[in-house]
Amino acid sequence: MFCLLGLALQAGEPAVGEPGNKGYPIPSRTEKLMFYVQRTHNRNTVVYELNLKADGTIDRKEPLHASWIRFEEGGVRKELTYVQNRVYGLDFRTIDPDTWLIKFRQYKKREIYLVHSGKSNTYRALIRINGKMAEMTGLFICSVTNALGIPSSVKYIDILGIDPATGESLHERVIP
């Protein structure tokens, strides 16, 4: 599962069935932002954005770039460290010129697809939520810590998304 260093379970855990990121700042939606990851440790957020080259085309070897929005530090942007990249980083496999299969380095059970739409010239990250393909907007990771404050396990992962046909918000809680 996610091997999350320094995470702590906070009081006020959401009710069963309620997405875990309630009360957390949500990154502003942009054309580049595909999805984000939040954790129980603090409100700092890992964002996954299109990795565009200088000419505006997507980097085909690494189409998404992960970085921090440090909400706890006034919203400053920072790169992931080497260790953080091993936890929150992504692996990519090209399926065709406009589609990639993406998996988290530390959790390979769920497949994410980055898909280019020629009609609108936009990209979307798609994932199965409750068995239905949806546009992924975010993940929330709830971890449990031991007596020393070190994360010992992941309690659950909330997958958040939007039904592309109806625009309805979707949520699935995964218990590892």
GICORUR-V738449 format. One record per backbone hydrogen bond with DSSP energy under -1.0 kcal/mol. NH is the residue of the N-H (numbers start at 1). CO is the residue of the C=O. Records with the same first field share a line. If there is no record, write none. Layout:
BEGIN
NH=CO ; CO
END
This chain:
BEGIN
4=2
18=15
22=19
24=21
34=48
35=48
37=46
38=139
40=141
45=69
46=37
47=67
48=35
49=65
50=32
51=63
53=57
56=53
59=51
65=49
67=47
68=78
69=45
70=76
71=69
73=70
74=71
75=70
78=68
85=81
86=82
87=83
88=84
89=85
91=103
93=101
95=99
96=99
99=96
100=114
101=93
102=112
103=91
105=89
112=102
113=126
114=100
115=124
116=98
117=122
121=117
122=117
124=115
126=113
127=134
129=132
132=129
134=127
135=162
136=125
137=160
138=160
139=36
140=158
141=38
142=156
144=153
146=150
149=146
152=144
153=144
155=142
156=142
157=174
158=140
159=172
160=138
161=170
162=135
163=168
167=163
170=161
172=159
174=157
END
